């Protein structure tokens, strides 16, 4: 890039982008390192397979690639290896990671995916060999220089960038095409995640295309286009950010939904407690043994089961009108039934025998729909209890 001074807007924009790239690279390295540990744990739990292995390779390659671009790491590689090794390592790791992503996002059956993996090895090996060969013919003094109108005048440097950008364009485009096929049938949060992945991969592919156009135009001296380097960096930053959001979205969404569900079920469990206490006082044998602190979902499920079991055993004491009466009437009938059941239990009254029946049927599928009519009865029970206490006072 050609600049005229530190006050030039182009220079200031480039400096800001360099700082932004450093921040994004650091964040990406941390995120991919966490994802790599998570993938290892998933493989340990669920076993190996081509797709899990490809995902682990992709995450590991991209993690190391973002580490390699660190200035101190790059200097160490260039000093202990050869001048330009850091650049070869960065683009080689990106190529390996993208090739693995192509396999990950290729959704057909296992046999077809294995064939695709074998096919992907051919362009990958060719690009890796090309990167190494072209780097060796680049003069040492420009091997680690940033891409600019001056550096691309060297044929070796221009070929290196064309090979690297060309393969990345192909890989990102293949990933977008594979994800698009699955995106059309996805729904909910998965559709959002796949859409973000497509957007991020598409921006990264556009970034590579902008770099290809810049190299060709600048090397052939058709026109001056330093703005393409800025465009390349902007698209790369946006692409990495959107891709990271897409990768992280399912995990973040799951954590948020789990947190909200736990809060909601703790509240439902508290609301069900008055009814549970009343019916289990009359039928204490339905209460399961205490096993200590339970997760909110398990505790609510257990409370619902115990309440329904107690209501079923109390059903002979409840007249048929209970099933379609208003909730306030149900509360009065239930209190009377509890009194009779407790009196029968201590022998002061004769036990009522009869067919048991299910009461307060669920309002739909799922735990919360099962608990809804019980909670409505429990709230009315609590309200009438408070009214009676106030009247007595």
Secondary structure, DSSP 8 states (H G I E B T S, - for coil): -----TT-HHHHHHHHHHHHHHHHHHHHHHHHHHHHHHHHHHHHHH---HHHHHHHHHHHHHHHHHHHTSHHHHHHHHHHS-TTHHHHHHHHHHHHHHHHHHHHT--S-HHHHHHHHHHHHHHHHHHHHHHHHHHHHS-GGGTTS---TTGGGSHHHHHHHHHHHHHHHHHHHHHHHHHHHHHTT--THHHHHHHHHHHHHHHHHHHHHHHHHHHHHHHTTS---THHHHHHHHHHHHHHHHHHHHHHHHHHHHHHHHHHHHHHHHHHHHHHHHHHHHHHHH-GGGS----S---HHHHHHHHHHHHHHHHHHHGGGS-GGGGTS-HHHHHHHHHHHHHHHHHHHTTSS----------S--SSSSHHHHHHHHHHHHHHHHHHHHHHHHHH-
